Every structure is written in C-alpha cells, then in structure tokens.
C-alpha cells in the first residue's frame, strides 16, 4: 500500500515501509525560540517538547512543555496558521504551578492542589468536547519525590484555565480523553504508574486501561478492571513500557490512537511511537500494530553544539491533528529537547493495524512473520 500526501506544496511518499515522514525543516520549535520571547531570567528554558495540539479560531494551537533551568516544568503556548512553521510564542507561560490567584472549579481543595503542582506541570493533552477544551497534564508534588497525578484544566478561550485537580488519586503519567461521547459516556485511556522507587519500566507500566465517566468535569472515572492493551515479556519494541500518546483521532477506520512504547536496552530505554485502532462504538475492541511507526534518530534532535539534551533516543507525542484529506500531523518531542512534526495518513496507519496486528493483551504478533 502506498499513499502520496501534499504538505506545504511538497509531496511526501508514504508506504507500509515508511508510514511516517519527518518534516524536513524540523525542529519546528526550540528553547531558543521561546527564550527570545520569555526574556525574564527566571523563565529561561532549556527544552521544548511533548506538546498538546488543537485548532482554535482557525489557528493551530500548541501547549508545549518546557524545563526551566531549576528543573521545574511549565507549559507554554504557541500558534500558527499551517501547523508547521512560523510559530508565534505567547509572552508568558500558559500554565505554571498554581497559586491562590488561579481559577479553581467549585469544591476543589485549593491548598492541596497548590501543593500537588508545586513540583511542575508537564505533558499536556488537549481534547475539545463541544465548546470546551479539556487539558490533561502531569502535576508533580512539591515535596514528595516522583509523586505525580494527572490533573485536569479546562478552558474555552486559552486565556483563563480552570483547575479541577487530579483525575485519579493515584500515580499516573498518561491520560488521553476521547473528543466526543460514545454511547452516552465519555471515554479515556489511562496508564497507571508502578512504584517509581522500584523500576522505570515493567509491571503496570506495560498496561493501558479504558476509563469512563458521565461527567468529564467531575474527575470521577470508572477505570476498567482489566487492561485494553498489555505487553508480556516477549521481544518487542514496546516490550517494557507503553502509554497513551495523542488523544484518539476519529477516522472512517476507527479511533486512531498513537501511543508510545519502550524496550529497555544495555544503553538505556529508547522510546518509539506505535499505533492502535479502536472500534468507533466500543473502544475496548482494539487492533494494535506490532510494527512501530517512528523510531528515534539523530534527525529528531538537531541542536546547537552547546545546547542541553535532556533524554537521548526518545520520540514522544502528546498531540496529533487530522486534516480533511485524512493526512495526520504528528507532533512529537525529540530527545525531550525540541519539538518536531511528522506526517502520515489514516489509511496507512489503519492498514498497519489490520495487516500486521499483535495480540492486544500480550504483544505477540498474530500475523505470519516469516514466509517460507
């Protein structure tokens, strides 16, 4: 299967061998771009990565994660017209660890939320439901090492953000909300954390669970008892860790979910991107491509000689956009350092799931690997 797509007057040739093409002008946003706007020394950043993406008032809007030099993460905002180049960075961060002057939903424990975010906010995902933008993000506790809660903020104008607090009272790093109701329920994909003192991979780091709610503002989610995706211990590019990436994208084939996976090696934990296809009416029914769609390479972290590089061998997405022609723009961080974009098409990604599937609960390939 082959597919040609047109982006900015350039034709990219896609196939099952090359399901994703990197933008030739990556990176699209770097710390240098942000530091030209955020000139206050205490706001100087050393990374730009893991951005949520949406369309707002005909612009492509990006909420990106940045590390300040003291190690705390904040969330900035940028926008442009075409989703690729010439990003306009907002003069101030959009979300920083909250204080009593921020907007909070009724009934929230403001003092507790302030403490919960004091260690930094990062990895935003954006889902538009009706006229409200739901932003899930990781909030790090100010005094308890490695304690993280995925929290919810909502906005309608990207000027004022209302904090709703943690979605679940348990360690969590990855939550993506489906952008519309399905059979009168709201759905999300979640990946609970293991005890961070024991391991960075393995255990429930290898599971993705489905959750539902009748009210996405409530932070009351019913999480499925069993995973919808899971990896056993066999060889796989996703073998040691998986988690939701971009919020699912509705297509004629089903809900496309671009996720991340990790396989531990003697030289670290390289992150790749994979793709899954959920049934439109029942997201618990899922096909998972056994073949990743993007591996990290040197092209993903083009920086100046003296620039800081945060985590080598990582591609990580928090957002993707579908165009009317089925083209998919995948926004991803390179080495947790710079922001990039790559291009694919829904037909190619769906075909990978259909032709080269794996058992969604073991990771074992279910297609004929070797022709004889």
Secondary structure as the mmCIF struct_conf table of DSSP 4:
data_model
#
loop_
_struct_conf.conf_type_id
_struct_conf.id
_struct_conf.beg_label_comp_id
_struct_conf.beg_label_asym_id
_struct_conf.beg_label_seq_id
_struct_conf.end_label_comp_id
_struct_conf.end_label_asym_id
_struct_conf.end_label_seq_id
STRN STRN1 UNK A 2 UNK A 7
TURN_TY1_P TURN_TY1_P1 UNK A 8 UNK A 9
STRN STRN2 UNK A 10 UNK A 15
BEND BEND1 UNK A 16 UNK A 18
STRN STRN3 UNK A 21 UNK A 22
TURN_TY1_P TURN_TY1_P2 UNK A 24 UNK A 25
BEND BEND2 UNK A 28 UNK A 28
STRN STRN4 UNK A 29 UNK A 29
HELX_RH_AL_P HELX_RH_AL_P1 UNK A 31 UNK A 35
TURN_TY1_P TURN_TY1_P3 UNK A 36 UNK A 37
BEND BEND3 UNK A 40 UNK A 40
HELX_RH_3T_P HELX_RH_3T_P1 UNK A 41 UNK A 43
STRN STRN5 UNK A 45 UNK A 45
BEND BEND4 UNK A 46 UNK A 46
STRN STRN6 UNK A 49 UNK A 56
TURN_TY1_P TURN_TY1_P4 UNK A 57 UNK A 58
STRN STRN7 UNK A 59 UNK A 67
STRN STRN8 UNK A 68 UNK A 68
TURN_TY1_P TURN_TY1_P5 UNK A 69 UNK A 70
BEND BEND5 UNK A 71 UNK A 71
STRN STRN9 UNK A 73 UNK A 80
BEND BEND6 UNK A 81 UNK A 85
STRN STRN10 UNK A 88 UNK A 89
BEND BEND7 UNK A 91 UNK A 92
BEND BEND8 UNK A 94 UNK A 94
STRN STRN11 UNK A 95 UNK A 95
BEND BEND9 UNK A 97 UNK A 97
TURN_TY1_P TURN_TY1_P6 UNK A 100 UNK A 101
BEND BEND10 UNK A 102 UNK A 102
STRN STRN12 UNK A 103 UNK A 104
TURN_TY1_P TURN_TY1_P7 UNK A 106 UNK A 107
HELX_RH_AL_P HELX_RH_AL_P2 UNK A 110 UNK A 117
TURN_TY1_P TURN_TY1_P8 UNK A 118 UNK A 119
STRN STRN13 UNK A 120 UNK A 129
TURN_TY1_P TURN_TY1_P9 UNK A 130 UNK A 131
STRN STRN14 UNK A 132 UNK A 140
BEND BEND11 UNK A 142 UNK A 144
TURN_TY1_P TURN_TY1_P10 UNK A 145 UNK A 146
STRN STRN15 UNK A 148 UNK A 155
BEND BEND12 UNK A 156 UNK A 159
STRN STRN16 UNK A 162 UNK A 166
BEND BEND13 UNK A 167 UNK A 170
STRN STRN17 UNK A 172 UNK A 177
BEND BEND14 UNK A 179 UNK A 180
STRN STRN18 UNK A 182 UNK A 182
TURN_TY1_P TURN_TY1_P11 UNK A 183 UNK A 184
STRN STRN19 UNK A 185 UNK A 185
STRN STRN20 UNK A 186 UNK A 192
TURN_TY1_P TURN_TY1_P12 UNK A 196 UNK A 198
BEND BEND15 UNK A 200 UNK A 202
HELX_RH_3T_P HELX_RH_3T_P2 UNK A 203 UNK A 206
STRN STRN21 UNK A 207 UNK A 213
BEND BEND16 UNK A 214 UNK A 214
TURN_TY1_P TURN_TY1_P13 UNK A 216 UNK A 219
STRN STRN22 UNK A 222 UNK A 223
BEND BEND17 UNK A 225 UNK A 226
BEND BEND18 UNK A 228 UNK A 228
STRN STRN23 UNK A 229 UNK A 230
BEND BEND19 UNK A 233 UNK A 235
TURN_TY1_P TURN_TY1_P14 UNK A 237 UNK A 240
STRN STRN24 UNK A 241 UNK A 244
BEND BEND20 UNK A 246 UNK A 246
HELX_LH_PP_P HELX_LH_PP_P1 UNK A 247 UNK A 248
STRN STRN25 UNK A 249 UNK A 251
TURN_TY1_P TURN_TY1_P15 UNK A 252 UNK A 253
STRN STRN26 UNK A 254 UNK A 265
TURN_TY1_P TURN_TY1_P16 UNK A 266 UNK A 267
STRN STRN27 UNK A 268 UNK A 278
BEND BEND21 UNK A 280 UNK A 281
TURN_TY1_P TURN_TY1_P17 UNK A 283 UNK A 284
BEND BEND22 UNK A 285 UNK A 285
STRN STRN28 UNK A 286 UNK A 289
BEND BEND23 UNK A 290 UNK A 291
BEND BEND24 UNK A 293 UNK A 293
STRN STRN29 UNK A 294 UNK A 295
HELX_RH_3T_P HELX_RH_3T_P3 UNK A 298 UNK A 300
TURN_TY1_P TURN_TY1_P18 UNK A 305 UNK A 306
BEND BEND25 UNK A 311 UNK A 313
STRN STRN30 UNK A 315 UNK A 322
TURN_TY1_P TURN_TY1_P19 UNK A 324 UNK A 325
BEND BEND26 UNK A 326 UNK A 326
STRN STRN31 UNK A 327 UNK A 334
TURN_TY1_P TURN_TY1_P20 UNK A 335 UNK A 337
STRN STRN32 UNK A 338 UNK A 345
HELX_RH_AL_P HELX_RH_AL_P3 UNK A 346 UNK A 355
BEND BEND27 UNK A 356 UNK A 356
STRN STRN33 UNK A 357 UNK A 358
TURN_TY1_P TURN_TY1_P21 UNK A 360 UNK A 362
STRN STRN34 UNK A 365 UNK A 365
BEND BEND28 UNK A 367 UNK A 367
BEND BEND29 UNK A 370 UNK A 370
#
